[in-house]
Amino acid sequence: MREILVLGGGVGGTLVANLVGRKLKAEIAAGRARVRVVDETGDHVYQPGFMYIAMGGEPASSLVRPERSLLDARIELVVGRIERIDPAAKVVRLADGQELAWDELVVATGARILPEAIPHFATEAHHFYSAEGAARLRQALDAFTGGRIVVGIAGMPYKCPPAPLEVTFLIEAELRERGLRDGTEIHYCSPIGRAFTIESVSEMATPILAEKGVELHTFFNVEAIDPERKVVQSLEGEELPYDLLILVPPHKGARVVIESGLAPAAGWLPTDPQTLNVRGRDDIWAIGDATDLPLSKAGSTAHFEAPVVAERIAARVLGREPAAKEGVYTGKVMCFFEIGDGKGTLLRFDYDHPPQPPKPNRVWHLGKIVFNKTYWHTVPRGRI
Ligand SMILES: Cc1cc2nc3c(=O)[nH]c(=O)nc-3n(C[C@H](O)[C@H](O)[C@H](O)COP(=O)(O)OP(=O)(O)OC[C@H]3O[C@@H](n4cnc5c(N)ncnc54)[C@H](O)[C@@H]3O)c2cc1C
């Protein structure tokens, strides 16, 4: 019996398990292989929807479904918190004492947000990186009647790099509609020397920021908040006063991968960019937000990584070489990008081809809305 263990039932873990299950259908049916997903909550959360709790009236309940409902019948689900991954013994230990052995291991434990790493974040700042945070931001926006809004980033890398720009554009459009734009200054703080990490996207976004009257501050890495003076301070020594402060919280990888010695303190697993193996281990893969790859931490990244890992696992179990094309990750990512006023664009790229975002239009905005609605029937089940 070959044991395939997938840690994490997010988009990456769910999809890879379903794909491996299909490739090894005959082996599973004959009792020669087993695929198990381990997840702490047993619930699958569609995180891109958090932005729409803050900006579109999305109820948090529509963003959660039982993980079991997304997994093919041939995949087993174990609900429990993973406390230790022992790479020498090839065993995973859960908080309830269970020990699960593996022959092939996929680590898809995602990223954690750490707002508490910035003193006064909880009382002074807002975010949309959890359902609760997004609902609180919605309340703050409802109560907002004008003043200075500052949007910033309190640590790199973070999930969905375009998200803070998207929220800035959506808030700007909302305030115009509510007749509050003239009485509001909007400031966008980028941690690097331009509006966005990828140059071509920055070239697209910078004139839009200017057109919308949003002031861009570059090299502004959020370091501290002074609640008395209501200013946010950067590592670079700049200060910006705010009435409403929206910050992307610091992120780290899962605690268990750090404590198990698989990743350094930041928690990102050292990952081969083509095979997605954790470096030095041909029986362990990392996928999705858990990796240290220099790519967007996005569901889309996990979506395009999963078939590569599934192919490589199937090849090992079946004793063949991985297919030349399917078994190599090319860095493919594809994300919709909201611009506001019912418009959007598309970021499609890979390791060798930077994105060339099309001129914002209604089609890409609608594309994002349709994708959000159809997600439950498509990506995690391996249907697109
Ligand atoms: C506001 C926001 C907007 C976004 N917008 C987009 C977008 O437009 N497009 C896009 O592609 N991506 C977007 N993303 C990013 C996307 O949601 C993530 O990149 C994606 O969910 C990563 O998938 P994953 O499988 O790696 O991790 P996750 O989906 O986070 O899943 C990790 C799983 O591991 C489990 N886990 C972790 N530790 C343990 C443990 N110790 N024991 C047991 N289980 C554990 C968790 O319970 C969780 O189920 C957005 C994210 C946010 C927050």
The ligand as an SDF file (V2000), in Angstrom:
LIG
                    3D

 53 58  0  0  0  0  0  0  0  0999 V2000
   -8.2670   38.8520    0.6030 C   0  0  0  0  0  0  0  0  0  0  0  0
   -7.6800   37.8080   -0.2930 C   0  0  0  0  0  0  0  0  0  0  0  0
   -7.9010   37.8790   -1.6580 C   0  0  0  0  0  0  0  0  0  0  0  0
   -7.3720   36.9220   -2.4990 C   0  0  0  0  0  0  0  0  0  0  0  0
   -7.6190   37.0100   -3.8280 N   0  0  0  0  0  0  0  0  0  0  0  0
   -7.1300   36.0670   -4.6600 C   0  0  0  0  0  0  0  0  0  0  0  0
   -7.4150   36.1010   -6.0540 C   0  0  0  0  0  0  0  0  0  0  0  0
   -8.1330   36.9830   -6.5330 O   0  0  0  0  0  0  0  0  0  0  0  0
   -6.8820   35.1350   -6.8370 N   0  0  0  0  0  0  0  0  0  0  0  0
   -6.0980   34.1340   -6.3270 C   0  0  0  0  0  0  0  0  0  0  0  0
   -5.6440   33.2930   -7.0970 O   0  0  0  0  0  0  0  0  0  0  0  0
   -5.7970   34.0860   -5.0190 N   0  0  0  0  0  0  0  0  0  0  0  0
   -6.2960   35.0060   -4.1670 C   0  0  0  0  0  0  0  0  0  0  0  0
   -6.0360   34.9380   -2.8270 N   0  0  0  0  0  0  0  0  0  0  0  0
   -5.0300   33.9860   -2.3290 C   0  0  0  0  0  0  0  0  0  0  0  0
   -5.5600   32.5690   -2.1260 C   0  0  0  0  0  0  0  0  0  0  0  0
   -6.6950   32.5610   -1.3040 O   0  0  0  0  0  0  0  0  0  0  0  0
   -4.4650   31.7130   -1.5100 C   0  0  0  0  0  0  0  0  0  0  0  0
   -3.2820   31.9120   -2.2330 O   0  0  0  0  0  0  0  0  0  0  0  0
   -4.8370   30.2450   -1.5450 C   0  0  0  0  0  0  0  0  0  0  0  0
   -5.9110   30.0160   -0.6700 O   0  0  0  0  0  0  0  0  0  0  0  0
   -3.6490   29.3820   -1.1730 C   0  0  0  0  0  0  0  0  0  0  0  0
   -4.0220   28.0520   -1.1930 O   0  0  0  0  0  0  0  0  0  0  0  0
   -3.2420   26.9790   -0.2980 P   0  0  0  0  0  0  0  0  0  0  0  0
   -3.8890   25.6710   -0.5850 O   0  0  0  0  0  0  0  0  0  0  0  0
   -1.7890   27.1150   -0.4620 O   0  0  0  0  0  0  0  0  0  0  0  0
   -3.5290   27.4290    1.2250 O   0  0  0  0  0  0  0  0  0  0  0  0
   -4.9050   27.6230    1.9750 P   0  0  0  0  0  0  0  0  0  0  0  0
   -6.0230   27.7520    1.0170 O   0  0  0  0  0  0  0  0  0  0  0  0
   -4.6880   28.7070    2.9700 O   0  0  0  0  0  0  0  0  0  0  0  0
   -5.1030   26.2360    2.7520 O   0  0  0  0  0  0  0  0  0  0  0  0
   -4.2580   25.8230    3.7800 C   0  0  0  0  0  0  0  0  0  0  0  0
   -4.9800   24.7540    4.5850 C   0  0  0  0  0  0  0  0  0  0  0  0
   -4.0480   24.1580    5.4800 O   0  0  0  0  0  0  0  0  0  0  0  0
   -4.6890   23.9210    6.7150 C   0  0  0  0  0  0  0  0  0  0  0  0
   -3.6540   23.8850    7.7680 N   0  0  0  0  0  0  0  0  0  0  0  0
   -2.6800   24.7870    8.0140 C   0  0  0  0  0  0  0  0  0  0  0  0
   -1.9480   24.4010    9.0730 N   0  0  0  0  0  0  0  0  0  0  0  0
   -2.4730   23.2230    9.5000 C   0  0  0  0  0  0  0  0  0  0  0  0
   -2.1480   22.3350   10.5680 C   0  0  0  0  0  0  0  0  0  0  0  0
   -1.1440   22.5600   11.4190 N   0  0  0  0  0  0  0  0  0  0  0  0
   -2.9120   21.2280   10.7110 N   0  0  0  0  0  0  0  0  0  0  0  0
   -3.9420   20.9520    9.8620 C   0  0  0  0  0  0  0  0  0  0  0  0
   -4.2950   21.7650    8.8420 N   0  0  0  0  0  0  0  0  0  0  0  0
   -3.5640   22.8910    8.6650 C   0  0  0  0  0  0  0  0  0  0  0  0
   -5.6530   25.1000    6.8690 C   0  0  0  0  0  0  0  0  0  0  0  0
   -6.7250   24.7520    7.7380 O   0  0  0  0  0  0  0  0  0  0  0  0
   -6.1220   25.3280    5.4270 C   0  0  0  0  0  0  0  0  0  0  0  0
   -7.3020   24.6070    5.1570 O   0  0  0  0  0  0  0  0  0  0  0  0
   -6.5860   35.8630   -1.9470 C   0  0  0  0  0  0  0  0  0  0  0  0
   -6.3890   35.7750   -0.5740 C   0  0  0  0  0  0  0  0  0  0  0  0
   -6.9370   36.7220    0.2590 C   0  0  0  0  0  0  0  0  0  0  0  0
   -6.7330   36.6050    1.7480 C   0  0  0  0  0  0  0  0  0  0  0  0
  1  2  1  0
  2  3  1  0
  2 52  2  0
  3  4  2  0
  4  5  1  0
  4 50  1  0
  5  6  2  0
  6  7  1  0
  6 13  1  0
  7  8  2  0
  7  9  1  0
  9 10  1  0
 10 11  2  0
 10 12  1  0
 12 13  2  0
 13 14  1  0
 14 15  1  0
 14 50  1  0
 15 16  1  0
 16 17  1  0
 16 18  1  0
 18 19  1  0
 18 20  1  0
 20 21  1  0
 20 22  1  0
 22 23  1  0
 23 24  1  0
 24 25  2  0
 24 26  1  0
 24 27  1  0
 27 28  1  0
 28 29  2  0
 28 30  1  0
 28 31  1  0
 31 32  1  0
 32 33  1  0
 33 34  1  0
 33 48  1  0
 34 35  1  0
 35 36  1  0
 35 46  1  0
 36 37  1  0
 36 45  1  0
 37 38  2  0
 38 39  1  0
 39 40  1  0
 39 45  2  0
 40 41  1  0
 40 42  2  0
 42 43  1  0
 43 44  2  0
 44 45  1  0
 46 47  1  0
 46 48  1  0
 48 49  1  0
 50 51  2  0
 51 52  1  0
 52 53  1  0
M  END
$$$$
